[in-house]
Amino acid sequence: MNLQTSMACTFTRESAVALADFAALCEQTVNATDYPHCTEVQRNVVIYHADSLHEALRSDPRPLMAELHQLFRQGPGVMVVRQGYSDPDVVDRHSQVFNAIFAQQDQAGHAADHFARAGTNGRIWNSLQKAAVHSPESFIEYYANPLIGLIAESWLGPHFQTTAQVNVVHPGGRAQQPHRDYPLGFQTVDEVERFPLPLHVLSQYLTLQGAVAHTDMPLETGPTLLLPFSQQYDLGYLAWRRTEFIDYFHQHAVQLPLHKGDLLFFNPALFHAAGNNITPDQHRMANLLQISSAFGKPMESLDRDRMMQALYPVLLKRLAHNELDAQGLAAVIATAADGYSFPTNLDTDPPLQGLAPQTGQQLMLEALAQRWPFETFVQHVNLMRRKRQA
């Protein structure tokens, strides 16, 4: 390719998409030997069992993390973890938290998601912060699961930023439009065309989509339709609205039933859509995890200082009673607090001991290690907030 051709390909338009190129990628087949930690492959979706992931965590997680990273980009782009929560009571207790939050919300007429009609779904935006404030005890029990962080770090690296949204698809709920996700998936075609094509690819590395099944999800309830390998098509952010790509999706997408406590993760560029819930009486509930790289902008704004302060007394109590191990503690703090030093105000928050100022995660770990009283911790959180303000 000469320089002029290369420059022309840097900025591209919707007219450049080609269904044949897309289909050639999507019609690959997974070779299970590429994923030695997996249990099986079903319809090109790689299936893991939580026990094997926990075993890798106890030994050396790096081979598994490399395997997962390859899966999300060069592989099918989607994985399931069976029994990601081995104790269904943990999931049920957090479902009760969500139901209490639903009861406090006015759901009439404005509960739609980005790709479904209003009234189809029940939606809790920013379920992460709302759950932390409503029930710190349940939040800690639920997010102490280290597998979420293991999978997130495999794709995004450390200091990722978790956000979450609850979605309940009611009986009779209709399917979503097939789509790609945030960030570029939430932009118009005209806006996407303004970004150089390498940025289309780069955007995939800025988020990871996940879900925790809070109910059993047989096929008739409409679990997510997935098109393995579709994330490999670099022009996909320009293509997913086109009729021929939508038709291809409906002809080739796969669905897997999920059980309560299973985990689903996929590359945000994977073509996917929630399915039809054709049951008369089953409400399909999932906690949708949208996890961002330290270098990206999350979709939702969270008050992480408030979350830290809500969780700290309960964490202190659990540590005093040996009710939380180091792995679980690290998982909770990684979910709740900011692990990256920037952006900040370097005039008031200078890097006094190294190249970067203290993070919220570092502050929380220091406070818990030294068993600071709650009032002392609050003072330090407020001081950190003031130092970081412009």
N, C-alpha and C positions, 0 to 999 in steps of 0.2 A: 504494500500500500504506500503510495507516494504521499508527500506532505500535504498537498492540496486535498486529496481524498480523505486523509486522516482528519484534517481540520473541518471538512464538511460533515464528517460523522460525529464530531464533538457535540454539535447542536443539531438535534433531529426533530422531525415533526411526526404527527400521528400518521400521516400518509406512508411513513416508512415501515409500519408494522406489517408482518407477513404471517398469516395463520400457519403456513407450511413449516416455517422455521420454529414456531411455537410448538406445533404438534410433534415435530421431531424430537424436541427436548422432553415433552410430557410422556412420550411413549417409550421411554427408557424403563428398565426393570431393575429393581434393587437386588443386589447380590448380598445375601445375609452374611457372607464371610467378611465383608467390609466392616461389619459392626459386631466384633467378637463379644461385646458385653450384652448384646440383645438376646431376648428370649425367642423371638420369632419375627417374621415379616408378614403382615396381612395387607394385601392389596396395595403394596408399595409403601405402607406405613410401618416404620420400624417400632417394634414393641419391646419395651424393657420391663423388668420386674423390679420393684423398689428394693428388694433384698440385694440384688446384684449391684445396684448403685450405692447402697449403704456400705457394702463390702469394699467397693472401690474407694469410698471416702475413708474407710478405716486403714487402708494400705497406702497406695499412691494414686491419687485421682487424676494425675496428668494424662495417662494414656486414654482414660475415658473422656476427659475433657477435649482432647484432640479429636477423638472419634465423633463426639457430638458436634464440634465446630465444623468438621468436614461434612457431617450429615446435613446441617442447616444450609450450607451453600452449595457444595458440589454434589451432595446426595439428594434424597427426595424432599428435604426441607421440612419434614414433619415427623414427630415422634410421640409415642404414648408411654406413660409409666403406669403400669397396673399396680393398684394398692399403694399409690403415692402417699396416701394416709391409711395406714394399716388399721387404725382405730376409727371406725365410722362415727363414734360418739363425738370425737373432736370436730368433725365436719358438721354433725347435727347441732352441736352447741353453737357453732359459728353461724349456722343457718338461722338459729333462733335470734341471734344478734341482728342479722339482716332483716328478718321479719319484723323485729321491733323498729328498725330504722324505716322500713316500708310504711309501718303504721303511722310514723311521724311525718311522712311526706304526702304531699298532695299529688297523686299520680294521674289525676284526670286531665287528659288531653295533651300532655307534654312528656310522655314517658318513652318516646321513640329513641332508637339509636340512630347512627348515621346512615344505615342502609336498610331500614325497615319502617313501615308506616306507624304513625302515632297510634297507641292503643294496642299494638301487637304484643309489646313487651312490657314487663315491669323493669325499671332501671334504677339503680342506685349509682349515681356518679360519685366519684371520690370515695368509694367504699372503704379505702384503706384508712384515711383519716377519721371518717365517721365511726368505723368500728373501733379504732384505737381509743377514741374519746368515750364512746358508749360503753365499751366493755374491755378495759385493758387486760383483764384476766384471760378472756377468750382470745383476744388478739395474740397474746404471748404464746398461749398453748398452740394456736393455729400456725403462726408464722415462725415458730421454733423448728419447723420442718427444714432440715438443711438441704433437701433435694432441690428445692426451688432455687436457692442460691447457687448450688452446684451447676445446674443447667444454665442459669442466667450468666454466670461467669464464664462458662465454656464458650458462649457466643459473644458476650459483650466485654469481657475482662472485668477487673475489679471496680468497686465504687459505683456500680450500677444504681439506678434510681427506680424504685418500684412504685407504680400506681396500680389501682385496681378499680373495676366497675362491675357491679352485680347485674346480671341479666336473667330475667325469668321469662320464658316463652310460654304463654298460656295455652290451654287446649284450643286447637283451631288456629294457632298462630301461624302466619304465613312465612315462607322462606325469605331470607335476605337476597338482595341482588349480589351476584358474585363480584368480588372486589379484592383489591390489595389494601393494606392498612397504612396507618400513620408511619412516617410523616407525609411522603409524597402521595399516598393513596387518598389523602383528604384535600387534595388540590385539584383545581380544574385542569383540563387538558392544556389550555392556553398558558397556565402558570407552570405546569410541568415542562412544557416545551422551552421555557426560559432557562432551565437548569441544564448544564452540560451533561451528556450521557454518563460520564464517569460518576457524577453525583447521584444519578439514578441508582447505580450499583452501590455506591457508598452508603446511601440512605438505609439500605437493608441492614447494615452493621450498627445502626443507631438504636434499634429497638428489637425486642423479642416478644412475640405474642404467646400467652399461655392461658390456661384455664384449669380450674379445679372443679370437678363434677360434684355438685352438692346434692344431686339426685341420681338414681339410676337413669340411664339414657338409652333405652332400646331404640331401634331404628325408627319406630313409629312416632317417637317424640321429636325427631328431627335433629339429631346431633350434627355437628358441623360437617358440611360437605367440603372435601379437600381435593385439590388437584396436585398430586405429587410431581415434583420437578419443575412446576410452573414458575418458581422463583428464579430459575436459571435464565429465563428470557429477559434480557436486559431492557427491552422496549415495553415491558409489561405495564408500566405506569401510564403509557399512552394507549394501551390496547384494551384494558379490561372493560371499558364501557362499550366496545364495539360489538355489534350484533353477532358477527361470526365467531367471536371469542366467547361470548356468553353461551351460544349454542354448543360450541365445543365443550365448554365447561359442563353443561348439563348432560352431555353424552358420555363424559369420561370421568367426572368427579366420583370420589369414593366416600363412603360413610362407614364408620366403625361404631358399634355400640360401646358405651362407656358405663362403668359402674361408679357408684358414689365413692369418692376418694381417689379416683383415677386422675392423672395429670395429662394434659395435652399441651404441647409446645410446637410452634412453627415459626419459620421465617416470615416477617411481615409482608414480604413480596409474594408469598404463596397465594395463588387464587383460592378463595374460600368463601363460604356463605353458610349461615345458619339455615337448617332445613325446616320443612313443614312439620308442625306438631299436629298430627292427625288424630290424636287420642281425644276422647271425650272428657277426661278427668285428670290427666297427668300434667303437672306444671314442671317444666324443665328448668332447673336453676343451675347456673354456673357463676363462679367468681372469676371474672376475666382479668388476667394479669397483663399489663402493658409495661414492660420493663425497659428502661432507657439506658443507653451508654452514659458514662460520666461526661462524654463529650457532646451529648445531644440535649435537646430541649424536650422534656416530658410534655405530654399533651395536657395534663392537668396541673394546676397550681395547688400545692399542699402547704399547710402550716406545720412544718416538721418540728419546729420548736415546741409547738403545742402538743404534738404527738409524743415527743421525748418526755415532756413533763407529765403527761398522762400515764405513761408506761413506767417511769422511773420508780415510784414507790412500790409497785407490784414486783418489778424486777428485783429490787432490794430485798423485799420480803422472801421471794422465792430463792434467792441466793443464800439468805440466812438459814433457810430450811433445807438447803441442798435439793431443791426441786427443779433445778435447771442446770444442765451440764454446759460446758464451755462451747460446744458446737451449737447447741440450741440458742444460747445467749448471743453468740455471734450472728446467727441467722436472724434473730429478732431485731438486733441493732442495725444490721445491714438493710433490713426492710424499712425501718422507721426513720433512721437518721441519715443525714447527708454525709457521704463518704469522700466527697471531693472538695478541695479547698477553694475553688474558684467558681464564679466570680466573687470578688470581695473588694473592699476598699483598702488598698495597700498602704495608704497614709495612716489609717487607724488600726489596721490588722496586718502588720508586717510579718514576714517569715523570720522570726527571731532565732529559731533553732532549726535551720535547714532552708529548703527552697520554697516551702509552702506553709501557710498558716494552719493552725489546728482545725480539724473538721468536727462536725457534730458527733460522728461515730467515735472519734478519738476522745472527745470530751466525755461522752457517756461511759466509755470503757474505763477511763481514768476515775471517774466519780464512783462507779460501782466497785472498782478494785479497792478504792480507799474508803468505801462505805460512807460517802458524804451524806449528811442529813439532807432531806428533801429541800429545805430552805436554801442550803448552800448550793445545791445543784441548780435551783431556779435562778439564783443570783448569777452563776456562771453562764447559764444559757442566755439570760437577758444581756449580760455583758458581751457575749459573742455576737448577739444580734446587733447591738449598738455598734460594735467595731466593724461589722460587715456592711453597714449602711453607708450609702454615698453621702 
